[in-house]
Amino acid sequence: MAASIKAGEEPGVYYVSGSTWSVGNRYSLLKQLGEGSFSQVCLAVDKETQEKVAVKRIPNVLDSLENAKRVLREVCILRRMDHPGIISLKDVFLRPASSGRFVYRKGQLVPTSLDLYLALEYCEQVRFC
C-alpha cells in the first residue's frame, strides 16, 4: 500500500487516497496501512505519548442503522478486550464528515454526518513459529 499522505493547510487535517482525515493536533499521520470497503487505516504517532498507533477512519458512521450498529459493536468489544495477543483500543473520537449531508440551521450549514476514528495499538510484523 503506497498511498501518499498529504498534510492539509489546517493543523490535524490530512488527505489520504482522496479522503479527508481530520485527526486534530494529537495525531500525526505517517503512512497508509490498509483500505477496505468499510474503512481506511493509517500509521500515526500519538504526540502525547510518542507511541506509534494505527488510526482507523470509518466515514459517515451514522449513514445507516446497520453501519452504526456494526461500529458500536466493534468499539464495545475492543474496549473490553484485555489480552496480550489482541491489539488494544487507545482512543475513540468523532469529527464532522468531510463528505455527507448538511442542514441549514440558524444561518449556518451544520454537518449531520460524522466520521469515527479509532486509535489502536500498532503491532509491528510478528512471526509465530
C-alpha positions as CSV (number, residue, x, y, z in Angstrom):
1,M,0.0,0.0,0.0
2,A,1.9,3.0,-1.2
3,A,-0.8,5.7,-1.0
4,S,0.6,9.1,-0.2
5,I,-0.5,11.2,2.7
6,K,-0.6,14.9,2.2
7,A,-0.9,17.3,5.2
8,G,-3.6,19.9,4.8
9,E,-3.3,23.6,5.4
10,E,-5.2,23.3,8.7
11,P,-3.5,21.6,11.6
12,G,-4.5,18.0,12.0
13,V,-6.0,17.7,8.5
14,Y,-4.6,15.1,6.1
15,Y,-5.5,13.8,2.6
16,V,-5.3,10.1,2.2
17,S,-6.2,8.3,-1.0
18,G,-8.7,11.0,-1.9
19,S,-10.3,11.1,1.6
20,T,-10.0,14.0,4.1
21,W,-8.9,12.9,7.6
22,S,-9.4,15.3,10.5
23,V,-7.4,13.8,13.4
24,G,-6.7,17.0,15.4
25,N,-3.4,18.0,16.9
26,R,-2.9,14.8,18.9
27,Y,-2.0,12.5,15.9
28,S,0.4,12.9,13.1
29,L,-0.3,10.5,10.2
30,L,2.8,8.8,8.6
31,K,1.5,6.3,6.0
32,Q,-1.5,4.4,4.9
33,L,-1.5,0.8,6.2
34,G,-4.7,-0.5,4.5
35,E,-8.0,0.1,3.0
36,G,-11.2,-1.8,2.6
37,S,-14.8,-1.2,1.7
38,F,-15.7,-0.2,5.3
39,S,-12.7,1.9,6.4
40,Q,-9.1,3.0,6.0
41,V,-6.2,2.6,8.4
42,C,-3.1,4.8,8.7
43,L,0.0,4.6,10.8
44,A,0.3,7.6,13.1
45,V,2.3,9.0,16.0
46,D,0.4,9.9,19.2
47,K,2.1,13.2,20.1
48,E,1.1,12.9,23.7
49,T,2.7,9.6,24.3
50,Q,5.1,9.4,21.3
51,E,3.8,5.9,20.6
52,K,3.0,4.6,17.1
53,V,-0.7,3.8,16.7
54,A,-2.9,2.6,13.9
55,V,-5.7,5.1,13.3
56,K,-8.8,3.6,11.6
57,R,-11.2,6.1,9.9
58,I,-14.8,5.0,9.4
59,P,-16.5,7.6,7.2
60,N,-20.2,8.6,7.6
61,V,-20.5,6.3,10.6
62,L,-24.2,7.1,11.0
63,D,-25.1,6.7,7.4
64,S,-27.2,3.7,8.0
65,L,-28.6,1.9,11.1
66,E,-26.8,-1.3,10.2
67,N,-23.5,0.5,9.8
68,A,-23.9,2.3,13.2
69,K,-24.7,-0.9,15.0
70,R,-21.7,-2.7,13.5
71,V,-19.3,0.1,14.5
72,L,-20.8,0.3,18.0
73,R,-20.4,-3.4,18.4
74,E,-16.7,-3.2,17.3
75,V,-16.0,-0.4,19.8
76,C,-17.7,-2.1,22.7
77,I,-15.8,-5.4,22.0
78,L,-12.5,-3.6,21.7
79,R,-13.0,-1.6,24.9
80,R,-13.4,-4.9,26.9
81,M,-10.5,-6.8,25.3
82,D,-7.5,-7.3,27.6
83,H,-5.2,-9.9,26.2
84,P,-1.5,-9.7,25.1
85,G,-2.4,-11.3,21.7
86,I,-5.1,-8.7,20.8
87,I,-4.5,-5.1,19.9
88,S,-5.9,-2.6,22.4
89,L,-8.1,0.4,21.8
90,K,-6.3,3.6,22.8
91,D,-8.7,6.4,21.8
92,V,-12.1,6.9,20.0
93,F,-13.2,10.3,18.6
94,L,-15.8,11.7,16.2
95,R,-15.3,14.5,13.7
96,P,-17.8,16.1,11.2
97,A,-17.6,14.2,8.0
98,S,-15.7,15.7,5.1
99,S,-18.5,14.4,2.8
100,G,-22.1,13.7,3.6
101,R,-25.2,15.6,4.4
102,F,-25.5,19.1,5.8
103,V,-28.5,21.0,7.1
104,Y,-29.1,24.7,7.3
105,R,-29.6,25.8,11.0
106,K,-29.7,29.3,12.4
107,G,-27.9,30.7,9.4
108,Q,-25.2,28.1,9.2
109,L,-24.5,24.8,7.4
110,V,-24.2,22.1,10.0
111,P,-22.9,18.6,9.2
112,T,-25.2,15.7,10.0
113,S,-22.7,13.1,9.1
114,L,-19.8,12.0,11.3
115,D,-16.5,10.2,10.7
116,L,-15.4,7.9,13.5
117,Y,-11.7,7.4,14.3
118,L,-10.3,4.6,16.4
119,A,-6.7,4.8,17.6
120,L,-5.4,1.3,18.1
121,E,-2.3,-0.2,19.4
122,Y,0.2,-0.6,16.5
123,C,1.7,-4.1,16.1
124,E,4.9,-4.5,14.0
125,Q,5.0,-7.7,12.0
126,V,5.1,-10.7,14.3
127,R,6.2,-14.2,13.3
128,F,4.7,-17.1,15.1
129,C,6.5,-20.4,14.8
